[in-house]
Amino acid sequence: MAAVTTTTSTTLRPVRRRFPFGRAAAWTVMGLIVLITLLPFYWILRTALSTNAGLNADPTNPLPVDLTTSGFERALGMQSAEEAVKQGGAGGGLDFWRYLLNSVLVSTLITGCQLFFSAMAAYAFSRLRWRGRDKVFGLFLAGMMVPTIFTLLPNFVLIKQLHLVDSLLGIALPTMFMTPFAVFFLRQFFMNIPQEVEEAALLDGAGKIKIFFRVVLPMASTPIVTLGVLTYITSWNDYFWPLMVSYSDSSRVLTVALAIFRAQTPATGVDWSGLMAATLIAALPMLVLFACFARRIVSSIGFTGIK
Amino acid sequence: MTIASSSPPSRLPVGGAAEAHSKPRTRRTETGENRGDGRLAALFIAPALLGFVVFLLWPTLRGIYLSFTRFNLLTPAEWVGLDNYVRMVNDPIFWDSLTVTVEYVVINIGVQTVAALAIAVLLQRLTQSAMLRGIVLTPYLMSNVVAGLVWLWILDTQLGIGNEIISAVGVERIPFLADETWAIPTIALINVWRHVGYTALLLFAGLQAIPGDMYEAARVDGASEWRMFWRITMPLLRPVLAVVLIMTVIGSFQVFDTVAVTTAGGPANATNVLQYYIYGSAFGRFQFGYASAMSVALLVVLSAITVLQYRLTRAGRTDLG
C-alpha cells in the first residue's frame, strides 16, 4: 500500500510530533475515573468531621464545616443520648466498638478456619492418591455453580434448628469449613509444587502430614495470604447473611449496624455526620488491610477471577 | 509425622491401584507415588466435606424441597405440591419484581462492562501503573452497604453535593433514590461504582495474555488505537470477556444490599428486586415455602443464562491459537 507509507513513517518514530491529542484525552479520562473513584472517600471524611448544623448551613463547602469529632463520638456511643439528640443524632444507643469487635471476630474465625480446612482439602485433592478423588472434586466444582444466595434461606432454617441464631458462630458456620472456590484456588497452586521437593522430604523420612505443614503450606504462602485477605474482605463486607441471623447487639456486625443506624434516623434531618463517621469506622480497617497487601492483591486478581 | 509413618504401604493401595499392584512395593523409594493415602486423605478432606455436605449440598436440596411446601418456621413444613409455583405464576408482584431486576441487570451490566473495558484498555495501553490499578480497585473494598450509604448522602435531594452541583448548573434537583423512574438506574450505577474496578482488573488480566508484538506489528502497519482495539483486543479478549460477563450477570441478579439500605424496595415497589421480594416473603411474611419457590425460579433463570451465554459467546475457546 503505497498511499499509507507516508503516514506510516511519521507514526513509526515520531521525532517531534504534534501535541498528542489522543494520549492527552486518554489521560483526562483516566484522571476523571480516578476522581470519581476517590472523591466519595474524601466526602465521607469531610462529612464525618462536620457538624450536622454546619452541613445544613453550608452543603457545598469542600472542607469540613465546624470541624468536630462529634460524629465519631456519637457512632462510638461516647455521647449521652441528650447530647446526641442535640447534635442531630437519633439518640438510640449504637456502640460501634462492639460491632467492630464482632466483625473482627467473625471475619477472623471464617478466614482462619476456611483457609486451613480448604488447604487441607486442596492437599488431599492434589497430592494424595485415593479412590474417588476426582469424583469428589467434581462434586466440589459443581458446588461452585450454586449461587450463594440460594443456600441462604435453607441455611437459616438449619442455623435456627441448631439454636445458633443470633450468635457469632451462627454467622460464621456456613463459610467456616470451606468454599468450593477456596479449595479449587489452592489446589491449583499445590499442584504446581514440584514433585521433587516432596520426594526429597519423603526421603528425609517426613510423613505426608509433616510435608503438608513444612513443605506445602510454606511454599504456597503467597497465594494463601492473598486468598486470606480476599476472604477477610468478603466476610467483613457481607450483609445479607448476618442480617438474617443476628438480632441483637451480641452478634451484630458493622454492615448490619450501619443499616440500622440509617433506618433509625428520621427521613428528614438524617444524622449524616454520625452516619458517615460510622461508615468510615466500618470501611477504614479494609482500606488499611488493602494498603498493606495492595500490590499482591492487584496482581493476583486474574487468578481469583473465577470467584 | 507420627500418623503418616505409622501408616506405611502395608495398607491396600487404593489410588492408582492397578499400577501399584504391578510394581514391587518398596518402602520409601517409591516416594508415595503409588501408595494409596486413603485414610490420611479422609482425615484431610473431612472438615471441608462436612462443610460442603451440611452447608451447601443439603441446603440446596432442602431449598428445592421447601419450594413444594407451606412452611412458616414454627410448624413443620407441609407438602403442597406445585401450589407455590402456581401462586408465583399468578403473582403480579413477582412478575413486577422480575422485570425490575432485569431492568437493573441490563443497566448495571451494560454500563459496567463498557466502563470496565475502557479502564482495562487504558490501564494496558496507556500505563502499566500498579498504583492506578490499586486505586481503581478501592471501591471494591467497601461493602455494598457502605457504597449505598455514601451515594445516598451524595445524591440526597436537599443537601447532597451531587444535587448541589446539579442545581448550581441550573438544572432542577433530582430525587435520585426517591423517584420511581430514577431509583433503579441510580442503584445500578452505585453498584457500577463499587464493582467496575474489580471487573476492569479481571479484563486487564485477560489483556496481559495478548502478545505485545501484535500491537507493535499493527502499529508498523499504521493502525490506529481504535482499529487495534477492534481488530486485536476485542477478538482476543472475547473468551475472557465471556467468562467475566457470566460471572457479573449472575452476581448482578442477586442484588439486595444496596436496595435494602437505600430504598427498601420503594418508592411504590419501584426497586422491589427479586431478592428483596424473596427476603420480604420469608422474613416479613414468614412464607418460607413461597420464598423458596421464587429462589428456585431465580436459580433456573441463572442457570439458563449461564448455558445460553456460554453457547453464544463460545466461552472457553480462544482465537489466540
Chai-1 contact restraints between the chains, C-beta under 6 A:
chainA,res_idxA,chainB,res_idxB,connection_type,confidence,min_distance_angstrom,max_distance_angstrom,comment,restraint_id
A,V4,B,G222,contact,1.0,0.0,6.0,A-B,restraint_1
A,T7,B,G222,contact,1.0,0.0,6.0,A-B,restraint_2
A,T8,B,G222,contact,1.0,0.0,6.0,A-B,restraint_3
A,T11,B,G222,contact,1.0,0.0,6.0,A-B,restraint_4
A,A26,B,L122,contact,1.0,0.0,6.0,A-B,restraint_5
A,A26,B,L126,contact,1.0,0.0,6.0,A-B,restraint_6
A,M30,B,L122,contact,1.0,0.0,6.0,A-B,restraint_7
A,V34,B,I135,contact,1.0,0.0,6.0,A-B,restraint_8
A,P40,B,V150,contact,1.0,0.0,6.0,A-B,restraint_9
A,I44,B,V150,contact,1.0,0.0,6.0,A-B,restraint_10
A,P59,B,L159,contact,1.0,0.0,6.0,A-B,restraint_11
A,P59,B,E164,contact,1.0,0.0,6.0,A-B,restraint_12
A,T60,B,E164,contact,1.0,0.0,6.0,A-B,restraint_13
A,F117,B,P47,contact,1.0,0.0,6.0,A-B,restraint_14
A,F117,B,A48,contact,1.0,0.0,6.0,A-B,restraint_15
A,M120,B,F44,contact,1.0,0.0,6.0,A-B,restraint_16
A,A121,B,I45,contact,1.0,0.0,6.0,A-B,restraint_17
A,A121,B,A48,contact,1.0,0.0,6.0,A-B,restraint_18
A,Y123,B,F44,contact,1.0,0.0,6.0,A-B,restraint_19
A,A124,B,A41,contact,1.0,0.0,6.0,A-B,restraint_20
A,A124,B,F44,contact,1.0,0.0,6.0,A-B,restraint_21
A,A124,B,I45,contact,1.0,0.0,6.0,A-B,restraint_22
A,L128,B,D37,contact,1.0,0.0,6.0,A-B,restraint_23
A,L128,B,A41,contact,1.0,0.0,6.0,A-B,restraint_24
A,R129,B,G15,contact,1.0,0.0,6.0,A-B,restraint_25
A,R129,B,G16,contact,1.0,0.0,6.0,A-B,restraint_26
A,R129,B,G36,contact,1.0,0.0,6.0,A-B,restraint_27
A,R129,B,D37,contact,1.0,0.0,6.0,A-B,restraint_28
A,W130,B,V14,contact,1.0,0.0,6.0,A-B,restraint_29
A,W130,B,G15,contact,1.0,0.0,6.0,A-B,restraint_30
A,W130,B,D37,contact,1.0,0.0,6.0,A-B,restraint_31
A,W130,B,G38,contact,1.0,0.0,6.0,A-B,restraint_32
A,W130,B,A41,contact,1.0,0.0,6.0,A-B,restraint_33
A,R131,B,V14,contact,1.0,0.0,6.0,A-B,restraint_34
A,G143,B,L56,contact,1.0,0.0,6.0,A-B,restraint_35
A,V146,B,T60,contact,1.0,0.0,6.0,A-B,restraint_36
A,I149,B,Q254,contact,1.0,0.0,6.0,A-B,restraint_37
A,F150,B,G63,contact,1.0,0.0,6.0,A-B,restraint_38
A,F150,B,S295,contact,1.0,0.0,6.0,A-B,restraint_39
A,F150,B,L299,contact,1.0,0.0,6.0,A-B,restraint_40
A,T151,B,P59,contact,1.0,0.0,6.0,A-B,restraint_41
A,L153,B,A282,contact,1.0,0.0,6.0,A-B,restraint_42
A,L153,B,S292,contact,1.0,0.0,6.0,A-B,restraint_43
A,P154,B,P59,contact,1.0,0.0,6.0,A-B,restraint_44
A,P154,B,R62,contact,1.0,0.0,6.0,A-B,restraint_45
A,P154,B,G63,contact,1.0,0.0,6.0,A-B,restraint_46
A,N155,B,P59,contact,1.0,0.0,6.0,A-B,restraint_47
A,P174,B,F55,contact,1.0,0.0,6.0,A-B,restraint_48
A,F177,B,P47,contact,1.0,0.0,6.0,A-B,restraint_49
A,F177,B,A48,contact,1.0,0.0,6.0,A-B,restraint_50
A,F177,B,G51,contact,1.0,0.0,6.0,A-B,restraint_51
A,M178,B,A48,contact,1.0,0.0,6.0,A-B,restraint_52
A,M178,B,G51,contact,1.0,0.0,6.0,A-B,restraint_53
A,E199,B,T31,contact,1.0,0.0,6.0,A-B,restraint_54
A,L202,B,R28,contact,1.0,0.0,6.0,A-B,restraint_55
A,L202,B,T31,contact,1.0,0.0,6.0,A-B,restraint_56
A,L202,B,G32,contact,1.0,0.0,6.0,A-B,restraint_57
A,G207,B,M1,contact,1.0,0.0,6.0,A-B,restraint_58
A,G207,B,A4,contact,1.0,0.0,6.0,A-B,restraint_59
A,G207,B,S5,contact,1.0,0.0,6.0,A-B,restraint_60
A,K208,B,A4,contact,1.0,0.0,6.0,A-B,restraint_61
A,K208,B,L40,contact,1.0,0.0,6.0,A-B,restraint_62
A,I209,B,I3,contact,1.0,0.0,6.0,A-B,restraint_63
A,I209,B,A4,contact,1.0,0.0,6.0,A-B,restraint_64
A,K210,B,M1,contact,1.0,0.0,6.0,A-B,restraint_65
A,I233,B,L141,contact,1.0,0.0,6.0,A-B,restraint_66
A,N237,B,S143,contact,1.0,0.0,6.0,A-B,restraint_67
A,Y239,B,V145,contact,1.0,0.0,6.0,A-B,restraint_68
A,Y239,B,D257,contact,1.0,0.0,6.0,A-B,restraint_69
A,F240,B,F256,contact,1.0,0.0,6.0,A-B,restraint_70
A,T255,B,S143,contact,1.0,0.0,6.0,A-B,restraint_71
A,T255,B,V145,contact,1.0,0.0,6.0,A-B,restraint_72
A,L258,B,V145,contact,1.0,0.0,6.0,A-B,restraint_73
A,A259,B,V145,contact,1.0,0.0,6.0,A-B,restraint_74
A,A259,B,V261,contact,1.0,0.0,6.0,A-B,restraint_75
A,R262,B,V261,contact,1.0,0.0,6.0,A-B,restraint_76
A,W272,B,W153,contact,1.0,0.0,6.0,A-B,restraint_77
A,T279,B,V146,contact,1.0,0.0,6.0,A-B,restraint_78
A,T279,B,L149,contact,1.0,0.0,6.0,A-B,restraint_79
A,A282,B,V146,contact,1.0,0.0,6.0,A-B,restraint_80
A,A283,B,M142,contact,1.0,0.0,6.0,A-B,restraint_81
A,A283,B,V146,contact,1.0,0.0,6.0,A-B,restraint_82
A,M286,B,L141,contact,1.0,0.0,6.0,A-B,restraint_83
A,F290,B,L141,contact,1.0,0.0,6.0,A-B,restraint_84
A,A294,B,G134,contact,1.0,0.0,6.0,A-B,restraint_85
A,R295,B,A130,contact,1.0,0.0,6.0,A-B,restraint_86
A,V298,B,A130,contact,1.0,0.0,6.0,A-B,restraint_87
A,V298,B,R133,contact,1.0,0.0,6.0,A-B,restraint_88
A,V298,B,G134,contact,1.0,0.0,6.0,A-B,restraint_89
A,I301,B,L201,contact,1.0,0.0,6.0,A-B,restraint_90
A,G302,B,A205,contact,1.0,0.0,6.0,A-B,restraint_91
A,G305,B,L202,contact,1.0,0.0,6.0,A-B,restraint_92
